[in-house]
Every structure is written in structure tokens, then in C-alpha cells.
Amino acid sequence: MDSKDAKFGTKAIHGGLTHDLATGAIMTPIYQTSTYVQRAPGDHYGYEYSRTANPTRTALESNLASIENGKHGLCFASGLAAIDAVIKTLKPGDEVISTNDLYGGTYRIFTKIFEDFGIKFHFVDMMDVKNIEAKINENTKLIWAETPTNPMCNIIDIKAVGEIAKKYGILYGVDNTFASPYLQNPLDLGADLVMHSVTKYLGGHSDVVMGALVVNDDALAEKLAFIQNSSGAVPGPMDSFLVLRGIKTLHVRMQRHSENGKAVAEYLRNHPKVEKVYWPGFEDHPNHLVAKSQMRDFGGMMSFVVKGANLEATQKLVSSFKVFTLAESLGGVESLAGHPASMTHAAIPKEEREKTGVTDSLIRLSVGIEDKDDLIADLARALEA
Ligand SMILES: *Cc1c(COP(=O)(O)O)cnc(C)c1O
């Protein structure tokens, strides 16, 4: 089943996959092997060594390409390993323009690793695309966007940024982790490359760390596959199997994440102790119309601020939930709560993060797929205390 015309749920279950041709096994087997028999030197069955390719990983890579409406999928040992591969397509002297409201680990690899290799990074507010154009020069080789942003849930207009990238002939990548391919497909909106922390919604069960890239261009895919094999940050067959299994329910999970997300966001917004809720589904969210035009629904990620809460009160509140679990990460079936300033975004200097709204009193929620009444009761009880 590889039809481009199939709807999302069908592609999630069948896209890019066949039953096992050797045995008829309906589920992709876990090819737990590092190497492959050759009939004569160089005369092999299509696989030589599992850093280069492994059948379970190949199945996952084609399935990911199918659900992102792309031609080529490539899997990595983590989301950051996928980003690492993208930056390795650049050279010293090249410049990157990225959003200023960026996943903390992405900011860290850009500024703490790749700046030392002579690559220059600019962080701009991409909600106004003029800010991007202002930084473009002949060295600009990559535009890197993330939307919805983490943790402020700002929305960047993927198409508008793509038009600028195209005008100047700059490679354009979108970190699609927060939305997942169910909510949004950046390649359809003009991106050259989509990146995922597969760890989050794609895996969906908080049991795997993995990353992925999906592209259409053959030459770019070849370059990335060369880096994937040369640098070697690849996932194993067992993890590839777990993610294939996770993706089969992605659409169903995302529907419930979105439904619960809406219920929780509305509850919080009407709570007298809550000052502000950041969620793109609200009609008065500053980028709601862009979100509506490029996303299928609004998902379960949101942040909120409690009225008058200082660092201590905020940390106490996030530690007092009983159904929401205090933990880093997001996108699993279980609801998680986090304190970005001291957890996911601690790597970003305080002045930098406060500029985008990541203050000490911000709480981030990844709303899971439990019963929404229990989630709301948990928030009600904690906010009351
Ligand atoms: C988690 C995350 C990453 C990094 O992915 P890992 O799998 O943890 O390496 C990158 N971008 C976003 C938006 C994330 O949430």
C-alpha cells in the first residue's frame, strides 16, 4: 500500500509497508542482525551492514516518508542526531537562520557544538517573516523553523517562510515534532526537509528515543544518507519496530490528544487563578488563522501561567499533580507536566528565554489520552491547593 491518494489513517497503518516476503509475517519482523550473508564478495541480498541499512529500519523509513508525503525517510538515534546530520550538510562560514523560540536542545547543539565549527546562527522571531529576510546574506544556507514552538505554542506560517527560502534558494527545514505528521505536513507547504523527534508523538508511548528526516529531493536524500552512514547515529531494529507499532495508532491518538487538549485549555482559561493559556486553538491566539490553515487540529501541547506565582510556587504546583506526571518529554499516551525554565529550557540563558515568554512561572502540559474528566479534576485539585 503506497498510494499517495490514501487518507492518513490508511497510510499510518500500511504506507510504505508490505508483509514479510520471506515468511508472510503480517508485521514487520525485528531483523536483529548487524550483518548479512553474501553469496560472493559484493553479491548480497540488498543489505550489507546494519549501520548502512537494516530491513526493520527501512520499513519504518518508508512508512515515515509515506505519512509525511515525502519520497525519502531517514531515521536517526535521536531527534538531535537528525538535526546534527542536517547541520553536517553545511560548511564553515555558512549561516543558519532559526526561530528564537526553539527547543532547548536544538539551541544547545547550534550554539555549543556547531558554532565552534565556524557555522553562524541567527535566532529571529519568525512570526514576522521580514525578520528572516533581514538576516539573509550570501552565506545563508539553511532556514530552520519549528512550529508550533516549544513551549510558547507560537505558530510560524510554514508557507510564508517557504516562499522566502525559495526566493533566495536556501534549504528550508521544519521541526514538525510538536504537530506530528497527522496535524501538519510541512513538505506540502514548501519545506525541503521535515525533522521529527520520533521520541514524542510518532513513538507515542514514551519508550523509545529516535529521530527522523523526510525529504523529497533525491540529491539531498543521498547526502543525508551518506552522513547517516558515515556518522553512524542510527536506531536499532527493536526501536524501529516499536515506532512502526506506534505509528499504526498515530491518527487515533492525535484525535484524542486534540480533543483532550481543547478541553484542558478551555478549563484552564476559565479558571480564576490562571493568568494566561498559550494554545493555538483559541480564536484569539495571535496566529490562530495560520494554525487553522496549516494544521488539521490543534493538538495537546500548551503552556500556562498561574496568577502571581513565583518560581517556588510554580515548582510546587507542577510537583503536586497526580494524573499529570512531572517529567521532560511530550507526546506520549500519558499526560506530562513540565517547568521549562528549570527543565527542557534550562540550557537557554535566562535573559534569552524570558524574551520569548519562558519565565519562571510558565508551566507546560503535554495532554495525554486519558479520560479528560480525570485530567481536569487533577488540575482543579492542584490549583485549589
Ligand atoms: C524532543 C525534541 C527534540 C529533540 O529530540 P530527541 O529525540 O530528544 O533528541 C527536538 N525538537 C523538539 C521540538 C523536541 O520536542
The ligand as a MOL file (V3000), in Angstrom:
LIG
                    3D

  0  0  0     0  0            999 V3000
M  V30 BEGIN CTAB
M  V30 COUNTS 15 15 0 0 0
M  V30 BEGIN ATOM
M  V30 1 C 12.5000 16.4440 21.9290 0
M  V30 2 C 12.6510 17.4000 20.8250 0
M  V30 3 C 13.8100 17.4170 20.0370 0
M  V30 4 C 14.9840 16.5130 20.3050 0
M  V30 5 O 14.6700 15.1690 20.0930 0
M  V30 6 P 15.3620 13.9640 20.8980 0
M  V30 7 O 14.6770 12.7730 20.3460 0
M  V30 8 O 15.1120 14.2020 22.3450 0
M  V30 9 O 16.8130 14.0270 20.5800 0
M  V30 10 C 13.8630 18.3320 19.0010 0
M  V30 11 N 12.8570 19.1910 18.7440 0
M  V30 12 C 11.7230 19.1920 19.5010 0
M  V30 13 C 10.6460 20.1710 19.1710 0
M  V30 14 C 11.5870 18.3170 20.5630 0
M  V30 15 O 10.4790 18.3410 21.2950 0
M  V30 END ATOM
M  V30 BEGIN BOND
M  V30 1 1 1 2
M  V30 2 1 2 3
M  V30 3 2 2 14
M  V30 4 1 3 4
M  V30 5 2 3 10
M  V30 6 1 4 5
M  V30 7 1 5 6
M  V30 8 2 6 7
M  V30 9 1 6 8
M  V30 10 1 6 9
M  V30 11 1 10 11
M  V30 12 2 11 12
M  V30 13 1 12 13
M  V30 14 1 12 14
M  V30 15 1 14 15
M  V30 END BOND
M  V30 END CTAB
M  END
